Amino acid sequence: MTEDNFSITSHLLVTMANTETDHFQTAGGTDMPSSTTFGANFSFQFPVVIIGLLGAAANALIVYAMIASKQHKKQLLIFNQNIFDLCSCLLL
């Protein structure tokens, strides 16, 4: 019975030691994330920025077209929705 407890405890210690090696310590003493964490963050943030830029460009084009054709006074709901969507894409 003690051998089973020892193997579970040693397995937990190895697992904890492996998770601590995912970060490395700099000379200043601050923890920096590993390169795999940076790659995962970059691969998520890059598409978000691209979608935000494309959405902002599309909404700006629609707002410009509505103002140029003077439809922004007749289609007030659509115009306001595009303005709000443009602002949210810019803030993204």
Secondary structure, 3 states (H helix, E strand, C coil): CHHHHHHHHHHHHHHHHHHHCCCEECCCCCEECCHHHHHHHHHHHHHHHHHHHHHHHHHHHHHHHHHHCCCCCCCHHHHHHHHHHHHHHHHC
